[in-house]
Amino acid sequence: MSAPNEAKASSAGHGHDDHPSHCENCKAELQGHYCHACGQSVHNPVRNLGHALEEVFESFWHLDGRVFRTLRDLLSPGKVAREYLAGRRVRYIPPLRLFVIVSVMTFFVAQFAIHVESNTHFDIDTAQSTTVRLGNVKKQMRDADSVAEVEELRARMVGELRTAAAAAPVARNAIEASIVSVQRQADKRIELLKAEQGLDAEQVATQRAEGERLAGAPRPGSIDAAKNLAEVERLRDERIAALQAQRAQAVPQSRESSDYAGLIRQANLEAGCRIAQLQVAHAGRSEGAGLRAPDRQRYGEVECDNSEGPLSFNGRPWDPKTNPLKVEWWPQFANDWLNRQVGKGEVNFQRATKDPALYIHALIGAIPSALFLMVPIFALLLKIAYVGSGRGYLEHLVVALYSHIYLCLALLAMFVLMLLGDAIAPHWAGVVWLKGLAIGLLWTWMPIYLLIMEKRVYANGWPLTLLRYLLIGSAYFFLLSLATVALMTAAIVRM
């Protein structure tokens, strides 16, 4: 074909770059914005940035009104599912596509909202836990039998509360109120002891000084009283030597022997903690400035909490070599893998215990995955509950998908409310109450929505619908809880 003929054919095929007369894919003559033969759009995204962006949004959202119509009709329980199952599908986004989009969006907004919420409230929770740990101030003061004991209690409690106030500025007012309460209870108890024991002002002053000294001094002979690394090692070796001598007299592999092993481990942990404290203090003095968190971590854990004890199996502490977790019918490489995961989990759960925000993020990350896994299971529960209804599994799957889409939308709304509440709270305290009310109403409405949806889609009487709803809901909630805990545990192990 000659060059003029090629130009003529090109002109006939396109007419204009933006409005071709023939489909660029199959060459069929165009009669609208889409080819009647292959369905390709008349717009070429590689020639127009606007069309390129439109195609991106079209792929995900189908911004032709369907997304807004679908979301609007989802507010009416069961409407979208009934219409879709009745064959009126073109007006709505396919349920699987919408579920993927909404669940992903919910996940990302949740991570951001929980991060903001935990930054705002974690310090408050820490302060509250400190107050709870101090216990009933009035009872502890009442049990004190001397002025020195009262003063020691006062100094320790006030010290802990002031530390919590420094770590949680947003809770300073509440903590200061607790400090005032401690001071008042201590003064009242001292006045009562003064009258009961006939103490004069000089005796009271002497006992107060002794109480303050005791509050600031660790127990004599304890590892946490050591002044330097050499003293830590000496005290640890003395305690371990005594424990090993007692352990040698116990029956090997007995519970008593395991108890002594635990006490030896405790001594090592206390020594490691004290060594880290001394190193951090030395580094702070020598550098003349506060240490950054990564630098502090290099020296070790300085806030030791060994109340939980070691992970144990068969009545003895877990150890990958001496006392591993073993599944008899698994091959050796699988048991080796299992014990590696147990080791990671033990470390990471200790981290999460010290930073509960890690638990929260693991939970938020597990929920979307758990919901995704539960969709086909929920459809199966519907199929079993409504056996004989004439509906196939895929029809129940549509109901399950739209149910979970609404659940994700409700969760998304809660997270948005959390973000808005935290943004507005510094300027208007009343928004906290409104946020809590709105979130509470959403939680209340979610099970009611699902009940009404089930009633409208399956069109059974209320007694039968309620019975099936309770059976399905109980089984679903149990399985969802198991899936969430399993995924959350896996997430923490992988941290």
Buried (B, 14 or more C-beta within 10 A) or exposed (E): EEEEEEEEEEEEBBEEEEEBBBBBEEEEEBEEEBBEEEEBBBBBBEEBEEBEEBBEEBEEBBEEEBBEBBBEBBEEBBBBBBBBBEEEEEEBBBBEBBBBBBBEBBBEBBBEBBBBBBEBBBBBBBBBEBBEEBEEBBEBBEEBEBBBBBBBBBBBBBEBBEBBBEBBEBBBEBBEEBBEBBBEBBEBBBEEBBEEEEBEEEEBEBBBEBBBEBBEEEEEEEBBBBEEBEBBBEBBEEBBEEBEEEBEEBEEEEEEBBBBBBBBBBBBBBBBBBBBBBBBEEBBEEEEEEBEEEEBEEBBBBEBEEEEEBBEEEEBBBBBEEBBBBEEEEEEEEBEEBBEBBBBBEEBBEEBEEEBBBBBBBBBBBBBBBBBBBBBBBBBBBBEBBEEBEBEEEBBBBBBBBBBBBBBBBBBBBBEBBBBBBEBBEEEEEBEEBBEEBBEEBEEEBEEBBBBBBBBBBEBEEEEBBEBBEEBBEBBEEBBEEBBEBBBBBBBBEB
